[in-house]
Amino acid sequence: MTGKKLRGKRAAFLFDRKGPFLSNKNTFMHTLFMEERMERKRPNILLILTDQMHKYALGAVSPYVKTPNLDRLAEEGTLFCNAYSNNPVCGPFRGILYSGCYSKDCGVQKNGQALRENEETLPKELARLGYETGFVGKLHLGADGNGPVPEKYRAGHKHFLGYQCYNGFRDDVCFYDEQGAERKFDAHRTDVTASLGIERMRELAGAGIPFLQTIFFQAPHYPEQPSEKYEHLYDNVELPMPEQYKPVDPYTPTYSPYSPRPYELCPDFVRYGGNMQEYLKLYYAMVSQIDANVGRILNELERLKIADQTAVIFSSDHGDMQGSHGMKNKCLPYERSCGVPLIVRIPWMEQKKLVETPVSAVDFYPTCMELAGGRSKKKLPGESLLGLIEGNHTEHRPVFAENHMTSNPWYMMRNERFKLVVNSERMEPVMLFDLKKDPEEAENIVSDPAFFQVKQELLEELKKEVGDYVYREE
C-alpha cells in the first residue's frame, strides 16, 4: 500500500487511548504512516487565535455576524460547535495551550503567571522534530504591559514578535522582537498583528522548513475599538441579546493602559457605557475586522503556494458573557464564557464538516503532535482531534475546566449531554445543565432527584481528574 492510498486516513501516529505509546494493534498502521511521511514532508501548522471571542461569534453559527472568511474556512474544514477553554481567562489559557496540561498541572492559574522554565512545551517538542517555531501578537504569559518579553516567558518559541498585554488598539501599538527591539506602528493593532504574522510567515516559508506559527489577535477583547473602516458596520442592525440576558453595564476599565477616572472621562465609556446594544455592535465590528485579516492570512498561504501543506487551527482563549445570566466578561463556566469557536482545516484530509462532540484546548497539543508525526514526551490529558475530524471516532474524553480567579472558584466536567459545575473549595455540585434540552442553561437541575445518578457519575469523574490537587493563593 502506498502513501497516496492513505489520503483521507489519519496520516499520523495512532495512539493507544491509555497512553502516548503505540499499541501492538497499531504497529501496522505505524509502518504505513512512516511510508506516508517519507512521501510527504511534515506539514506547516498555523494557529490563529483571538481574545475574548465567544463560540457564537461566527456567521456560520449566528447569521447576523459578518465573517465570510471564517465561514469559508469552516466550509473547507471542520467546525467544532462544542469547543471549550479549560480555563476561560487570558494567561491560564495560554499556559494550557503551550504546555498541553490543565492549569492545575502547569501552574498557570492567573494572569501574570509564567510556565516553569523547564516545562516541556509544544514549540520545544516540534523544534526537536525539525520545525521552526514563531509567535506574533498578544502573549500574556508571565507578565502584563507593553514592553520587551524575556525569552523565559516565550514558551519555547524561537521567533517572537509581540507583547504581553496592552488593552488599546489605536495608540501605542508596539511589538517587540527576540532581541527586545521595539517596533511601533501608527495603525490598528488588529491589522498590524496580521501584517506582522504574514511577514513572519513569509520568512518561515522561505526557509523551506516546516513551521509552527501562532498569530494571536488581542481583539475582540475590550475596550471595543474597531478601526474606522469597521466601527459603523453594524449601525443599522438590531442585534439579538445573548441567551438568558439580564441588563448589565458592558463597560470594563483597563489597567494596561490605565483607564481614565472617573469613567465618564473615558472615551470608551462615553461610546458604550451602560449600552449593551452599542457594545455588541462594536464587539462584532471587531470580530469582522479580525475576519478580514484572517482572509489576508489565508490568501497569503495561497500566494506562497503552501496552503495545501498547512494545517490551520482557528480558536479563541475564552468568550464574553455580554449580559448572559446577568454577567459580563469571562472566568465563568457558562457557555458564552467557557465556549470558544474552533475551526480546523487540513487540506490533504477528507474532513467531516461539523463535529458536535465536546472538545477543549488541551486537545490542540496532541493534534499538532500527530499532524507533525511525533509523539510527546509528556503524558497529555487531551486527545488528538484528527479522528473526530475524519469521522473515524465519535467518542472523546469529557471536557474538564477550572477557574480560581473569582469569589466562586469552580471546576467543570462536561460530557456529550450534561455539564456539572462544582465549587472547587468545597467540591460541592452547584450547577447541572442538560445541554441537549437546555442549551441556554436556563434550568439548573443540580437538585433534581431525577438526575442524581448523572450528577454522581460526573462528580466522580471530576474528582478523579482533580485528585489531591488543592489550589493555593500565591
N, C-alpha and C positions, 0 to 999 in steps of 0.2 A: 504494500500500500504506500502510495506516495504522499508527500506533504500536502499536495494540492487536494487530495481527497478528504483532507481534514478540514477544509474550509467549512465554516458553519458549525464545527465542533469546537470543543474547548482546547484551543492551541496553547496549552499551558500545563503545568504540573497538576495532577489530580491528587488531592489530599484525603487522607482518612479523616473523618469528622472528629475523631478523638484526639487528633494532634497534628503537628505540622509535617509528619513523616509519611512517605508513600507506603500504602498498604500493599501487600503482595498482589491482590487482585488488580491493582492499578499499574503493575510493573510493565505490562504490555503497552498500555497507553502512554506510559512514561517514555518508552522506546520510540513510539510513534511521534511523540512531541519533539524528542531530540532530532528526529528526521525533519520535522517541520521547521525547527529553529535553524537547522543548517541551511534550509532553503530560503528562509525569510529572516532578515535581521531583526533584532529586537525593536519593538515599536517605540515611538515617542509617546510620552504621556503628558497631557496638558490639563492642569487643574485650573478651572476658572471659578472663583469663589466671590461671593458678595457678603455684605454685613447687614444683618437685621432684615433679611428678605423672607417673609413667611411663605408657607407652602402653597398658598392660593394666588400668589403674585405672578402668575403666568397666564398669558392669553389662552394656552392650551387647557387651563383649569378654570379660569374666570374670563369669559369672553370680553369683558369691558377693559381688561388690561392689555395695553398695546405692546406686544413683544413678538413681532414677526420673526425675528432671527432666532430667538429661543424656541419659538413654536416650530420652526423649521428643523432646528437641532433635535427636538423631541420627535418629530416625524421621521427623521433619518436615523434616530437611535431609540433608546428606551426611556420612557418616563416612569419613574417610581412615585406613586401617589401617596405612599405612606412611609416617607423617609424622615428620620429624626436626628436631632442633635443630642448627643449623650450628656451634654451639659450646656444648656442654652444661654451662653454668655461668651463674650469675645475671647478672652485669653484661654480659659479652660478648653473651649472647642479646639483652639489651635494646638494646645498640648496633646489633645486626643488625636487630632489629625496626623501629627507627625510622629507621635510615639506609638500609635495604634492601640493604646491602652486607655481604660477609663480614668477619669480624674482621680479616683481613689487609689489608683495604682501608679499613675505617672507623677502625681504630686502637684499638678496644676489645678487648684480649686478656686482661685481668684484671679482677677485681672492684676497684672504686675508680677505674678509668679513665673518662674522660669522652669524649663525642663532641667533635670540633672545633666551636668556636662558630659557624663559618661553614658547617658541614655542612648540606647540604640534607636535610631530614627529611620524613617522611610528614605530621606535623601542619602543617609550614610549607607544603607543597605543597597540602594540602587547604584550608588557610586562604585561599590565593590563589584557590581555586575557590569561595569563599564559605562555607566550613564553620567552625563553632565547634569548637574542639578542647579536650578536657578529659582529665585524668588523675586517678584516685583509687587509692590503695594504695601498694604497695611499689615504689619506683622503682629503687633500687640502681644508679644510673648516675652515676659521677663521685665518689662518696664512700660512706661507711658511716655507721651511727649513727642516733640518734634526735634530730633537730633540724631547723630550717628548711632548706629546699632552695633554694639560689640559682637564679635564672632561667636561668643559663648551663647548668645541668645538666638542665633540664626537656625537652630535645629539641624545643623549639618549641611546647609546649602552652600555650595561652592561659590556661586554667583549670587549677588544680592544688590538690589536697588529698591530701597523702600524706607520705611519709618515705623515707629512704634504705634502711636495713636495721636491723631490731631483732628479734632472734630470741627473742621472747617473745609469748605470745598472751593472757595474763591480767593482766599487770601493765604499768604504764607504756604503756598503749595511747594513743599520741599521734599526731595528724595535724597537718600544718602547711599553711596556705593560701598563696596567692600573695604575701601580704604578710609571711609568716613567722610569723603568729599561730598559737599552739598551741591545739589543741582536744583535751582529754584526756577519756577515757571509762572508765567502770567497767563494762566489758563485754568480751566475747571479740573479739579482733582480726578474726576472720573475719566475725562478724556486723556489726561496726562498718563494715568495708570495704564490705559490701553495702549497708548503710543509707546511707552517705555517697554511694556510687555511685548509688543510687536518688534521693537528694536532688539531686545534681548533674544527673542525667538529667531530672528534673522541670524544673529551671531551664532546661536547654538546650531541652527540648521546648517549653516555654512561650514561648520566643523565636521559634518558628516558622521557625527557620533549620536547615538540615541540620547534623548534628553527627557528629564522630568522638569517641567516648567510650571510654577504656580503664578497666576495673576490674580491678586486678591484686591478687589474693589472695596473701598470704605462705604460706599453708598449701598442701599438707601438709608443707612443709619442716620439718626438725627444729628445735627439740625437739617431740616429739609430745605436744601439749597440747590435745586436743579439749575442748569445753565439757562440763559435767556431763551435759547432755542427751544427748550422743553417746558419751561415753567407754566406756559399757558395751554399746554397740550390737552388738559382735561377741563378747561374752563367751562365748557358747555355740556359737561357730563355730570349727571347726578349719580354719584357713586353709592352703591349699597353699603349700609353699615355692616360691620362684622357680625358674625353669629353671636347671639345672646348679648347684644350690645346694651351697655348702660353708660350714660354720659360720664366722661372723664376729660380733664384738660390734657390734650396731647402734648403740650409743650414740656420739654425736659431741658434744663440748663446743662451746659457742658463745663468741664474743668480743664480741658486742654484743647483750645484756649478757654479761659475763664469767662463765662457769660456775664454781661453787664448786670448789675444790681442797682435798683430794683428791676425786676424782669420787664417792666413796662418800657425800659430803655433799650431792650434787646430787639433788634430788627426782626428776628425770628419769632419772638413772642408777638410782636405787632402783626405779623403776617398770619399766624395760625394759632396763637394762644387762645384757648377756650373754644376753638372752632375745629371740630374733628373733620368735617367735610372738607375744609380747606387743607388740613393736614394730609388727608388721604389723596387729594388731587396733587399735591406737591410730592408726596411719597411715590405715587405711581408715575409721576413725571420723572423722578429719579430712576425708577425701575426701567422706564422706557429709554432713558439715556444710557443706562447700562446695556440694555438690549442692542442699541445701535452700535455700541462699542464692541459687544460680543460679535456682531456682524462683521465689524472691521477685522477682528482677530481671525474669525473663520475664513474670511476672504483672503487674508494673508497666508493662511495654511495652503489655500488653493494656489495662490501666486507663487509660493515657494515650492509647489509640487510635492508637498509632504502630507497633504490632507489624508490620503489613503494609507499613510503609515503612522497616523497619530490618533491615539485614543483620547477623546475629550470627555472630561467629567465636569459637570456644572452643578454647583450647590451653594449653600449658604451656611453661616455659622449658627444662626438662630433666627427666630421670627420676630414678630412685633404684635403685641396684643391689640392695640388700637381701639380700646374700649370693650373688647370681647370680655364678657363676665365682669365688666366694670373696672378693668385693669389696663395698664399700658406697659410698653417695653417688653422685657424678657425675663429670664430666670424662673419661669413658671412651667409646670408640666402640661398646661393646656396645649391643644393642637396648634393654635396660632402663634405660640411662643416656641414650643419644642419641635414642631413640624417644620421641615425645610423642603425647598424644591430639590429634586435630583434628576438629572438627565445624563445618560451615558451613551456616547456614540463610539462604536468600534467598527470602522468601515469594512474590515475584512471578515466580519462575523455576521451571520444571519441572526437578527435580533427580534425578540418579542417586543411589541410596541408599548405595551402597558403592563406594569407589574404592581399588583396590589399588596403583595407580601410585605409586612413591615421590615424595614432595614434601618441601618443607622451609620453614623460617621465612622465607627470602628471598623466597618466593612471596607472602607476606602483603601486602607493599608494593604490587607491581603489581596484585594482586587488588583492593585498596582503591582504587587509582587508576582501575582500569577500572570499578568499581562507581560511582565518582563522576563518570565520564565525562571524565576528564582524562588527560593524558599527562605522565609525569615528565620533568623537565629532565635527569635523570641516565640514564646507561646502566646499567640494573639487571641483575644476574646471574640474578634469579628470573623466573618466568613467572606470569602470571595463572592462577588455578585455575578460572576460570569455564568454560573449555572442557571440562575434566575433569568438572566438576560437572554440566554439561548432557549429557555423554556424547558431545560432538562431537569431542573429542580423546582419544586413548589414549596418545600419546607425550608425554614430558616430559624436560627435561634431567636428566642424572644428578645425584644429590644429592652435594654437597661439604660436608665438615665438617672442623673442626680443633680442637685444644686444645693449649696450651703451658704449662699450669699444673701438670703432673705431672712426675715424673722420667723419664717416657717420652712425650715430646710426639709428636703424631701428626697426620696428615692422613687423611681417609677419602673414598672415592668409592664410591657405591652406584648400580648400575643396576637394571633390573627384577628381576634374579635374584641378582647377586653383589655382595658387599661386600669392597672391598680396603682394608686399613689399612696405612699407611706410616709408618715412623719419620721425623719431619719434619726431624731434624738430618742424617740420612744419606740420606734419600729412598730408604730400603730397605724393600721389602714385608715385613711381619711377620705379617700375618694375611689370609686369604682365606676367605670363607664362601659356600657355596651356600645362600642363604636359602630357596630353593624346597624343597630337600630337607632342609635342616638349619636350621629357624627358631630353634632353641635355641643355635645357634653352638657345637655340641659338637665339631665336627671342623674343625680348621684345615687347609685344603688348599693353603696357600701354597707348599709344597714338592712338591706332587704334579705330576709332569710332564704329566699328562692335562689340567691346567688352565693350562699355561704361557701359551698364547695369550690366554686370558681375562685372566690376570694382567697381561700386557704391554699389552693394549688399555686396561685400566683405569688402569694406571700412566701410559701416555701421555696419557690424558685428564686425569689428576690433575696431571701435570707442566705440561700446557698451562694449567690453571687457576692453579696456583701461580706460574708464570712465574719471574721473577727475585726474587720476594719471599723475604726471609730474616728470620726472627723474631729480634729483638734484645731482650734483657732491659733493662727501664728501671728 
